[in-house]
Amino acid sequence: MKNKRLTLTPHYTTEELKARYLTCEHPVERSHWQIIWLMSRKDKNYSCSQVADLMGCTSDWVRKLVRRYNEEAEDGLRDKRRDNGNAPILDDALQDELIMALESEPPDHGLWTGPKVASWMSKKLGRKIHATTGWRWLVQLGWSAKVPRRQHAKSATEEEQAAFKKNSKIM
Protein backbone atom coordinates (compact mmCIF):
# COMPACT_ATOMS: atom_id res chain seq x y z
CA MET A 1 0.00 0.00 0.00
CA LYS A 2 1.44 3.35 -1.02
CA ASN A 3 1.45 6.29 1.43
CA LYS A 4 -0.61 9.32 0.55
CA ARG A 5 1.64 12.24 -0.34
CA LEU A 6 1.47 15.20 2.04
CA THR A 7 0.38 18.44 0.46
CA LEU A 8 0.89 21.94 1.77
CA THR A 9 -1.95 24.25 2.61
CA PRO A 10 -1.34 27.35 0.48
CA HIS A 11 -0.85 29.88 3.31
CA TYR A 12 1.99 31.45 1.29
CA THR A 13 3.25 31.18 -2.27
CA THR A 14 6.53 29.43 -3.03
CA GLU A 15 8.20 32.82 -3.56
CA GLU A 16 6.89 34.10 -0.21
CA LEU A 17 8.15 30.96 1.53
CA LYS A 18 11.57 31.42 -0.05
CA ALA A 19 11.66 35.07 1.06
CA ARG A 20 10.70 34.09 4.61
CA TYR A 21 13.38 31.38 4.64
CA LEU A 22 16.04 33.80 3.40
CA THR A 23 15.13 36.61 5.81
CA CYS A 24 14.52 34.57 8.95
CA GLU A 25 17.13 35.38 11.59
CA HIS A 26 16.49 32.50 14.00
CA PRO A 27 18.55 29.52 12.77
CA VAL A 28 16.11 26.79 13.81
CA GLU A 29 13.11 28.58 12.37
CA ARG A 30 15.08 29.33 9.20
CA SER A 31 15.58 25.61 8.60
CA HIS A 32 11.85 25.05 9.20
CA TRP A 33 11.01 27.66 6.56
CA GLN A 34 13.54 26.09 4.19
CA ILE A 35 11.96 22.67 4.60
CA ILE A 36 8.50 24.06 3.83
CA TRP A 37 9.87 26.04 0.89
CA LEU A 38 11.50 22.90 -0.56
CA MET A 39 8.27 20.98 -0.11
CA SER A 40 6.35 23.75 -1.91
CA ARG A 41 8.56 23.73 -5.01
CA LYS A 42 6.49 22.33 -7.89
CA ASP A 43 9.48 22.38 -10.25
CA LYS A 44 11.33 19.80 -8.10
CA ASN A 45 8.36 17.90 -6.64
CA TYR A 46 10.37 16.77 -3.60
CA SER A 47 9.07 14.05 -1.33
CA CYS A 48 9.43 14.20 2.46
CA SER A 49 12.34 11.75 2.39
CA GLN A 50 14.13 13.75 -0.32
CA VAL A 51 13.79 16.99 1.65
CA ALA A 52 14.94 15.14 4.76
CA ASP A 53 18.06 13.95 2.91
CA LEU A 54 18.75 17.49 1.68
CA MET A 55 18.28 19.02 5.13
CA GLY A 56 19.96 16.31 7.19
CA CYS A 57 16.93 15.38 9.25
CA THR A 58 14.44 12.53 9.31
CA SER A 59 11.46 12.22 7.02
CA ASP A 60 9.24 11.94 10.13
CA TRP A 61 10.43 15.41 11.18
CA VAL A 62 9.64 16.83 7.73
CA ARG A 63 6.14 15.30 7.89
CA LYS A 64 5.63 16.74 11.36
CA LEU A 65 6.68 20.22 10.18
CA VAL A 66 4.36 20.00 7.16
CA ARG A 67 1.46 19.06 9.45
CA ARG A 68 2.31 21.90 11.85
CA TYR A 69 2.51 24.35 8.94
CA ASN A 70 -0.80 23.15 7.51
CA GLU A 71 -2.56 23.54 10.86
CA GLU A 72 -0.94 26.70 12.25
CA ALA A 73 0.80 28.37 9.27
CA GLU A 74 3.57 30.65 10.56
CA ASP A 75 3.11 29.73 14.24
CA GLY A 76 3.61 26.07 13.36
CA LEU A 77 7.18 26.79 12.23
CA ARG A 78 8.24 28.61 15.40
CA ASP A 79 10.92 26.99 17.51
CA LYS A 80 8.74 25.25 20.08
CA ARG A 81 11.70 25.03 22.47
CA ARG A 82 11.50 28.78 23.10
CA ASP A 83 9.76 29.78 26.31
CA ASN A 84 8.83 26.21 27.14
CA GLY A 85 10.53 26.02 30.51
CA ASN A 86 9.51 26.98 33.99
CA ALA A 87 9.63 30.51 35.29
CA PRO A 88 13.04 31.51 36.70
CA ILE A 89 13.67 30.40 40.27
CA LEU A 90 14.31 33.98 41.34
CA ASP A 91 11.84 36.68 40.39
CA ASP A 92 13.04 40.23 39.71
CA ALA A 93 12.81 41.28 43.36
CA LEU A 94 14.86 38.29 44.56
CA GLN A 95 17.38 38.85 41.76
CA ASP A 96 17.86 42.43 42.96
CA GLU A 97 18.19 41.16 46.52
CA LEU A 98 20.81 38.61 45.40
CA ILE A 99 22.76 41.33 43.56
CA MET A 100 22.79 43.41 46.75
CA ALA A 101 23.95 40.36 48.72
CA LEU A 102 26.72 39.69 46.20
CA GLU A 103 27.96 43.26 46.58
CA SER A 104 28.45 42.66 50.30
CA GLU A 105 30.59 40.00 51.97
CA PRO A 106 29.28 36.44 52.22
CA PRO A 107 28.47 35.14 55.72
CA ASP A 108 31.86 33.41 56.10
CA HIS A 109 33.79 36.54 54.98
CA GLY A 110 35.33 34.70 52.02
CA LEU A 111 34.37 34.92 48.35
CA TRP A 112 30.94 34.26 46.87
CA THR A 113 30.83 30.80 45.30
CA GLY A 114 28.13 28.62 43.77
CA PRO A 115 27.45 26.72 47.00
CA LYS A 116 27.22 29.98 48.98
CA VAL A 117 24.76 31.46 46.47
CA ALA A 118 22.78 28.20 46.55
CA SER A 119 22.68 28.38 50.35
CA TRP A 120 21.45 32.00 50.19
CA MET A 121 18.80 30.98 47.65
CA SER A 122 17.74 27.99 49.78
CA LYS A 123 17.12 30.27 52.77
CA LYS A 124 15.11 32.74 50.69
CA LEU A 125 13.06 30.13 48.82
CA GLY A 126 12.58 27.66 51.66
CA ARG A 127 13.78 24.67 49.63
CA LYS A 128 17.07 23.04 48.77
CA ILE A 129 18.94 24.55 45.83
CA HIS A 130 21.85 22.69 44.24
CA ALA A 131 25.31 24.30 44.19
CA THR A 132 25.33 24.18 40.38
CA THR A 133 22.19 26.31 40.28
CA GLY A 134 23.87 28.78 42.61
CA TRP A 135 26.89 28.95 40.31
CA ARG A 136 24.68 29.46 37.25
CA TRP A 137 22.93 32.39 38.91
CA LEU A 138 26.29 33.83 39.94
CA VAL A 139 27.49 33.71 36.33
CA GLN A 140 24.13 34.84 34.90
CA LEU A 141 24.28 37.98 37.04
CA GLY A 142 27.76 38.74 35.71
CA TRP A 143 29.81 37.68 38.72
CA SER A 144 32.85 35.45 38.71
CA ALA A 145 35.19 34.08 41.32
CA LYS A 146 38.10 36.44 41.72
CA VAL A 147 40.84 34.57 43.49
CA PRO A 148 44.13 36.31 44.23
CA ARG A 149 47.08 35.03 42.27
CA ARG A 150 49.16 32.46 44.15
CA GLN A 151 52.48 33.61 45.57
CA HIS A 152 55.43 31.50 46.52
CA ALA A 153 56.05 31.43 50.26
CA LYS A 154 59.64 32.66 49.80
CA SER A 155 58.91 35.27 47.15
CA ALA A 156 60.38 38.74 47.54
CA THR A 157 58.38 41.59 49.01
CA GLU A 158 57.58 44.65 46.92
CA GLU A 159 60.47 46.57 48.54
CA GLU A 160 62.90 43.75 47.80
CA GLN A 161 61.70 43.60 44.21
CA ALA A 162 62.15 47.37 43.82
CA ALA A 163 65.68 47.20 45.26
CA PHE A 164 66.54 44.35 42.90
CA LYS A 165 65.26 46.30 39.89
CA LYS A 166 67.21 49.37 41.02
CA ASN A 167 70.49 47.46 41.27
CA SER A 168 69.91 45.38 38.15
CA LYS A 169 72.32 45.93 35.25
CA ILE A 170 69.62 45.18 32.68
CA MET A 171 67.80 48.46 33.26
C-alpha positions, 0 to 999 in steps of 0.5 A: 500500500502506497502512502498518501503524499502530504500536500501543503496548505497554500498559506503562502506562495513558493516565492513568499516561503523562499523570502521568509526562509532567506530573511529569517534570523532565528537559525532553527526557524530558518531551517523550518522555513527552508523545509516548507519552501523545498516541499512547496517547489512544484518544479522539483516535486520533492518528497518528504524523504528527499527533503529530509536527505537534503536538510539532514533530518528525518522524514518523520520530522519533515512530515511533522513540520508540514502538518504543523505548517498546515494547521498553524501556518507561521506559528507552526514553524516557530521553535517550540523550544522557546519559552517552554521552561519553567519561570526563573527560580528567582523573580526580579525582586529576589534577583535584585536582593541577590545582587545586593547580597553579592555586593556585600561579603558572604556570611563566612567573609570569604568569596561568593561561590556557587554553593554559597549562592545556593545556600542563600537561595535555599534560605530565601526560597525555603527549599534546597537549591543545588550548588550548580544552580547557585553557580549558574545564577552567579554567572548569569548575574555577571559575577565570577570568582576572583581569586588572588594570584598564588604567591610562593612562600619565599617570594620577595616583598615589593620593597625587595623587588624594587631594590633588585630592579634598582640594582639590576644591570639590565635596566 
